[in-house]
Amino acid sequence: MNIPALRQLIESARLHEARHGTLARQLESRMQYLHPAICLPEEDALGVLTKFVDGYLEQVPELLEAAHAVACEAGIEAQIKPVLKVAEHFFLSPPEMLEGQEGLAGLLDEAYLAHRLVEEINDRYIAFIGQPLIPLDTTVANLIAHRLIGEDFANRLDEAVALAVSGLLGNSLSEQVSLDAYRARLSNPKTVAAWLAWPCLSRKFGVELQLSRLGTMPVALRAGR
């Protein structure tokens, strides 16, 4: 995993934002279109959204680093490493549809791809064996990022994620000889203990969804697709 390259990319994007303010302008233009379920503080809402995006980006290398360490410790590297490499590739070598975007605004799209990839992989594992491959719930953060990116473009990114997941997994999970044995490896105390050593993965971004308002949220946004 090339974690230093990911962190350097984020630092460069932060410098770009400090000089040009591209992300701040983008967020300000989209705040009026945010779904009412996305709750922001009355004071400095733009600042909170900017911090959310920064934290959402920073969580990508933290997640990949943590997941790789856990995989090595728990003996499940063969299952996790391909997922991490695709997520890393999304960040370092993004699809053509993301060409021309710079700074934190551009990296938000790439971070969304990486986070959604992990979310989709986890959904597949939960469906087949009853538990996630990587026990990190970024569903709410992804829903908010989806709205900040914009419905149409975020849906195109979701399609790219779906294709990547199909290529990664195919029917491999359903073809496991012993799902019980596979499930036991993921719930091994060593695996659980290794994840508990990374509390940064439960970072709170300061932006929340008010669940009582989700009933009017478009299905695509509720499902993160």
Summary of the structure (lengths in Angstrom):
residues: 225
radius of gyration: 17.6
end to end distance: 27.4
largest distance: 55.1
contacts: 669
relative contact order: 0.16
helix: 74%
strand: 2%
